[in-house]
Amino acid sequence: MTDRRKSPPLFDLMREREMAANAPDPIAPSNDPTQPPPPKPQDTTAPAPSRPTAWDSTGGVSRAERSAAAMLDEAPADDHTVKLPHSIVYLAIAIVLGLGVVIWTVGYRTGVSAGKAQMESLVKGDPVVRPIETPANNTPALGDDPVIDLPNEPPIEQPVIGGINPESPGLAIMTPSGFIEDDPRETATNYLELATLDRDEARSAIEYMNTRSIPLIGIPRLDSRRSDANNPSRYTLYSLGVAAPGDQFRTMTRERDDHQRQIASIGKQWQREFRGGSDFAVSKTQWVKYTP
């Protein structure tokens, strides 16, 4: 073990130095033999500190002195400093931005509504005035009504379907889309003949069957005894829904019978609704081969 002397505490050293500073000045010796000699002053000086040895790493400074020096070197802490986490700061910024967007949206909608209400209040009740269109070379004077001369329009003519006037078809064939000149039937093919009706009933039956997806045609019937033979008043109706060639007539018996019953069912409805001249019953219809 090293021979190390323990140094006195720092507080004792400071107290002894203060007492030495406040001590009275020494009194000069008197020549009077009757006076007692002055008392010897007490030795108040602290013992000299021991010299540090090679094994002493403190440099001769005591632990109390080091603690006091460390306390003096430390900066005083500020009790009023408040530290906030970064997450709270970011949350506060997001809330402020969100409030700004909400305030702007509410203000914008309020402004649009106010502007719209103001415009409606200004426009409400005012008549709408449309400008009068006049020719460029004929500008009317103020207060005068413009006079526009309309060109003479030709009389409206009847529509022509298939190149033939439906009001005077002559020998044309009646179809759902009008009158045509060429017969749409094929040679040596059998078609169901329904009935022979006057012009108006034939047109009504053709239109009614066409709405049920059954196409009909009306072949004009001439009456040589009449003076207006070129304008027939009666038409024989044929169905184009089922066409049976001559060599397949017997093999298509089922198709022919089904089509004949379908025509009879729709014909009964047509006769009841339009008071037609025939109900196209199965017993009244027949298959006829077309021969030009």
Backbone torsions as a table, in degrees:
resi	resn	phi	psi	omega
1	MET	NA	147.0	179.6
2	THR	-83.6	148.4	178.7
3	ASP	-86.6	91.8	-176.1
4	ARG	-117.5	126.6	177.5
5	ARG	-87.2	140.3	-179.7
6	LYS	-81.8	123.9	179.6
7	SER	-78.1	149.1	178.7
8	PRO	-66.6	158.6	179.9
9	PRO	-65.3	157.0	-179.4
10	LEU	-63.5	-35.0	-178.5
11	PHE	-65.7	-38.1	178.2
12	ASP	-66.1	-38.7	179.3
13	LEU	-63.8	-44.5	-178.8
14	MET	-65.1	-37.3	179.9
15	ARG	-67.8	-40.5	-179.8
16	GLU	-67.1	-37.5	178.0
17	ARG	-66.5	-36.8	179.0
18	GLU	-67.9	-39.5	179.9
19	MET	-67.9	-36.0	178.2
20	ALA	-66.3	-36.2	180.0
21	ALA	-70.0	-33.2	-178.0
22	ASN	-89.8	2.5	-178.5
23	ALA	-71.6	143.7	-179.9
24	PRO	-70.9	158.6	-179.7
25	ASP	-66.6	149.4	179.0
26	PRO	-67.7	143.6	-176.9
27	ILE	-89.9	132.4	179.9
28	ALA	-65.8	145.2	-179.4
29	PRO	-68.4	139.5	-179.3
30	SER	-93.4	149.5	178.4
31	ASN	-84.4	-4.6	-178.5
32	ASP	-76.8	120.1	-177.9
33	PRO	-71.3	-16.2	-179.1
34	THR	-77.8	-21.1	-178.3
35	GLN	-79.7	137.0	177.9
36	PRO	-70.5	152.2	180.0
37	PRO	-67.3	146.2	-179.1
38	PRO	-65.6	149.6	-179.5
39	PRO	-68.4	148.2	178.4
40	LYS	-75.4	132.4	179.1
41	PRO	-67.8	144.7	179.5
42	GLN	-73.6	145.4	179.2
43	ASP	-80.1	105.5	-177.8
44	THR	-100.3	-1.4	-178.9
45	THR	-73.9	142.9	-179.6
46	ALA	-76.4	146.8	177.2
47	PRO	-60.7	144.5	-178.5
48	ALA	-62.5	137.2	179.9
49	PRO	-65.5	147.7	179.8
50	SER	-68.8	148.0	179.1
51	ARG	-76.8	140.6	-179.2
52	PRO	-68.9	143.2	177.4
53	THR	-92.9	176.2	-179.9
54	ALA	-67.6	-25.8	179.8
55	TRP	-88.1	-2.6	-177.8
56	ASP	-91.1	114.0	-179.5
57	SER	-93.0	0.6	-177.4
58	THR	-92.4	-8.2	179.9
59	GLY	70.4	23.3	179.6
60	GLY	80.2	10.2	179.6
61	VAL	-100.0	129.4	-177.4
62	SER	-74.5	168.3	178.5
63	ARG	-66.3	-36.9	178.9
64	ALA	-64.5	-39.5	178.8
65	GLU	-67.0	-39.4	178.8
66	ARG	-66.2	-38.7	178.9
67	SER	-65.3	-39.9	179.2
68	ALA	-66.3	-41.1	179.1
69	ALA	-65.0	-38.6	178.3
70	ALA	-64.9	-39.0	178.2
71	MET	-65.4	-37.2	179.2
72	LEU	-71.2	-32.7	-178.8
73	ASP	-75.1	-25.8	-178.5
74	GLU	-69.9	135.6	178.5
75	ALA	-78.8	139.3	179.9
76	PRO	-64.9	136.3	179.9
77	ALA	-78.2	143.1	179.0
78	ASP	-87.9	114.6	-178.0
79	ASP	-71.8	-16.1	-175.5
80	HIS	-93.4	0.3	-179.5
81	THR	-79.8	129.7	-179.9
82	VAL	-121.2	124.1	179.6
83	LYS	-105.6	130.5	-179.9
84	LEU	-110.4	146.3	176.0
85	PRO	-67.0	153.5	-179.9
86	HIS	-64.6	-33.9	-179.1
87	SER	-62.1	-38.3	179.2
88	ILE	-67.2	-38.0	179.5
89	VAL	-64.9	-45.0	179.4
90	TYR	-64.8	-38.9	178.4
91	LEU	-63.9	-39.7	178.8
92	ALA	-64.8	-40.2	178.1
93	ILE	-64.0	-42.0	179.2
94	ALA	-63.5	-39.2	179.6
95	ILE	-65.1	-40.1	179.7
96	VAL	-64.7	-42.8	178.4
97	LEU	-64.8	-42.2	178.5
98	GLY	-61.4	-42.0	177.3
99	LEU	-63.1	-36.5	177.9
100	GLY	-63.6	-41.7	179.0
101	VAL	-65.1	-42.6	179.4
102	VAL	-62.7	-43.1	-180.0
103	ILE	-63.5	-40.6	-179.8
104	TRP	-66.2	-41.2	-179.7
105	THR	-64.3	-45.2	179.5
106	VAL	-62.9	-41.2	179.2
107	GLY	-65.4	-38.9	-179.9
108	TYR	-65.5	-45.8	-179.9
109	ARG	-65.6	-38.2	178.5
110	THR	-63.4	-41.1	179.0
111	GLY	-65.3	-40.8	179.3
112	VAL	-64.8	-43.7	179.6
113	SER	-63.1	-41.2	179.7
114	ALA	-65.4	-41.4	178.8
115	GLY	-65.0	-40.0	178.4
116	LYS	-64.8	-42.8	178.7
117	ALA	-63.4	-38.0	179.6
118	GLN	-66.6	-41.4	178.6
119	MET	-65.8	-40.3	178.7
120	GLU	-64.6	-36.9	178.8
121	SER	-67.7	-30.3	179.4
122	LEU	-79.2	-36.6	-175.7
123	VAL	-85.1	-25.0	-174.0
124	LYS	-59.7	129.6	175.4
125	GLY	90.1	-12.3	-179.4
126	ASP	-82.9	134.6	178.7
127	PRO	-71.8	149.4	177.3
128	VAL	-91.1	120.3	-176.3
129	VAL	-106.2	122.1	178.8
130	ARG	-100.6	138.1	179.6
131	PRO	-68.2	148.5	179.7
132	ILE	-89.0	122.1	179.4
133	GLU	-82.8	125.6	179.8
134	THR	-131.1	157.6	176.7
135	PRO	-61.4	154.3	-177.8
136	ALA	-65.7	-34.2	-176.5
137	ASN	-93.7	3.9	-177.7
138	ASN	-135.9	74.9	-179.2
139	THR	-87.1	118.2	-178.2
140	PRO	-73.7	154.6	177.5
141	ALA	-75.1	161.1	-179.6
142	LEU	-63.2	133.4	178.5
143	GLY	89.7	-8.2	179.1
144	ASP	-98.9	139.3	176.6
145	ASP	-80.4	131.6	179.8
146	PRO	-69.6	144.3	178.3
147	VAL	-111.9	120.6	-178.7
148	ILE	-111.8	121.5	178.5
149	ASP	-88.4	117.8	178.2
150	LEU	-86.0	137.4	178.8
151	PRO	-67.8	154.1	178.8
152	ASN	-70.0	115.6	-179.3
153	GLU	-87.9	140.7	177.9
154	PRO	-69.9	155.9	178.5
155	PRO	-62.4	148.0	-179.7
156	ILE	-72.4	127.5	-179.9
157	GLU	-97.3	157.8	178.2
158	GLN	-68.9	141.5	179.4
159	PRO	-64.3	143.8	-179.1
160	VAL	-105.2	119.9	-179.1
161	ILE	-113.3	123.6	-179.6
162	GLY	67.3	20.5	178.3
163	GLY	83.4	6.3	-176.9
164	ILE	-128.5	137.3	177.7
165	ASN	-72.2	121.5	-177.6
166	PRO	-66.6	-19.5	179.3
167	GLU	-77.0	-23.9	176.6
168	SER	-137.1	74.3	-172.4
169	PRO	-73.5	-18.8	-176.5
170	GLY	67.1	-125.4	-179.5
171	LEU	-98.2	23.1	-178.4
172	ALA	-74.1	160.3	-178.2
173	ILE	-96.5	133.0	-178.4
174	MET	-83.8	130.5	178.0
175	THR	-132.3	170.8	178.3
176	PRO	-61.2	-25.2	-179.5
177	SER	-99.8	3.3	179.0
178	GLY	133.8	-155.1	-178.0
179	PHE	-104.4	141.0	177.8
180	ILE	-130.1	162.1	-179.0
181	GLU	-92.4	-38.5	-175.4
182	ASP	-90.6	138.1	178.6
183	ASP	-74.6	126.1	-178.2
184	PRO	-79.0	-5.1	-177.8
185	ARG	-75.3	152.5	179.2
186	GLU	-97.2	146.4	-178.1
187	THR	-66.0	144.3	177.9
188	ALA	60.8	33.3	178.7
189	THR	-124.3	140.6	-177.2
190	ASN	-92.3	136.1	178.4
191	TYR	-130.6	150.9	-178.4
192	LEU	-80.8	121.1	176.8
193	GLU	-92.2	126.8	-173.3
194	LEU	-93.7	-61.6	-177.0
195	ALA	-171.8	170.3	175.5
196	THR	-113.8	119.2	-175.0
197	LEU	-127.1	167.0	176.7
198	ASP	-72.5	176.0	-170.1
199	ARG	-61.6	-47.3	-176.8
200	ASP	-67.9	-42.2	179.2
201	GLU	-66.6	-37.6	178.7
202	ALA	-63.1	-43.4	178.4
203	ARG	-63.8	-41.1	179.5
204	SER	-63.9	-42.8	-179.7
205	ALA	-66.2	-41.3	179.6
206	ILE	-62.6	-44.9	179.9
207	GLU	-66.0	-39.4	-178.9
208	TYR	-67.3	-44.5	179.0
209	MET	-65.8	-33.5	-179.6
210	ASN	-65.4	-32.1	176.7
211	THR	-68.9	-18.9	176.4
212	ARG	-99.7	17.5	176.6
213	SER	65.1	33.9	175.1
214	ILE	-123.5	106.6	-178.8
215	PRO	-78.2	134.2	176.1
216	LEU	-123.5	156.9	171.7
217	ILE	-130.7	154.2	178.3
218	GLY	-118.3	116.7	179.5
219	ILE	-91.6	123.9	-177.3
220	PRO	-66.2	142.5	177.6
221	ARG	-112.5	119.1	-176.3
222	LEU	-87.0	146.5	176.8
223	ASP	-122.4	103.5	-175.6
224	SER	-67.1	-13.8	-178.3
225	ARG	-81.7	-15.3	-178.8
226	ARG	-91.9	150.7	179.8
227	SER	-74.1	-28.8	179.8
228	ASP	-101.0	54.2	-175.9
229	ALA	-67.1	-23.6	-179.8
230	ASN	-74.2	-10.7	177.2
231	ASN	-118.4	81.8	-174.3
232	PRO	-66.0	150.9	178.7
233	SER	-107.7	-3.6	-178.7
234	ARG	-131.3	146.0	-177.9
235	TYR	-135.8	138.8	175.0
236	THR	-94.2	127.7	-175.1
237	LEU	-92.8	134.0	175.7
238	TYR	-127.3	142.9	177.9
239	SER	-94.7	133.5	175.6
240	LEU	-100.7	8.0	-177.6
241	GLY	-65.9	-38.7	178.9
242	VAL	-131.7	124.0	177.8
243	ALA	-116.7	122.9	-176.6
244	ALA	-112.6	108.0	176.6
245	PRO	-61.2	158.5	-176.0
246	GLY	-59.8	-39.8	-177.9
247	ASP	-79.1	-6.7	179.3
248	GLN	-118.2	10.6	-173.9
249	PHE	-62.0	-45.1	-177.6
250	ARG	-72.5	-34.8	-178.9
251	THR	-73.3	-15.6	-179.6
252	MET	-102.5	30.7	-177.8
253	THR	-62.0	-44.5	-178.1
254	ARG	-64.0	-44.9	178.8
255	GLU	-62.6	-39.9	-178.8
256	ARG	-66.5	-42.7	-179.2
257	ASP	-66.5	-42.0	178.7
258	ASP	-62.6	-41.5	-179.7
259	HIS	-67.7	-37.3	-179.9
260	GLN	-66.2	-40.8	177.4
261	ARG	-68.8	-35.2	177.8
262	GLN	-64.6	-41.9	177.5
263	ILE	-62.1	-40.8	-179.4
264	ALA	-65.6	-40.4	180.0
265	SER	-64.8	-45.5	180.0
266	ILE	-71.0	-35.0	179.3
267	GLY	-63.0	-35.6	177.8
268	LYS	-64.3	-40.3	177.6
269	GLN	-65.4	-42.1	-179.7
270	TRP	-63.0	-43.1	-179.2
271	GLN	-64.2	-38.2	-178.6
272	ARG	-70.8	-36.3	-176.5
273	GLU	-82.9	-36.0	-174.3
274	PHE	-116.1	5.5	179.6
275	ARG	55.5	50.5	-178.2
276	GLY	-70.6	164.3	-178.2
277	GLY	-80.2	-5.3	179.1
278	SER	-154.7	154.0	176.3
279	ASP	-105.7	3.7	177.4
280	PHE	55.4	43.1	179.0
281	ALA	-64.9	161.0	-176.8
282	VAL	-62.3	-37.3	-178.6
283	SER	-70.9	-14.2	-177.1
284	LYS	-104.1	-4.5	-179.1
285	THR	-109.5	158.5	-178.7
286	GLN	-153.2	157.0	178.3
287	TRP	-92.2	129.7	-175.6
288	VAL	-128.0	133.1	177.5
289	LYS	-81.7	132.4	-177.9
290	TYR	-84.0	124.8	176.3
291	THR	-131.8	110.6	-177.5
292	PRO	-61.9	NA	NA
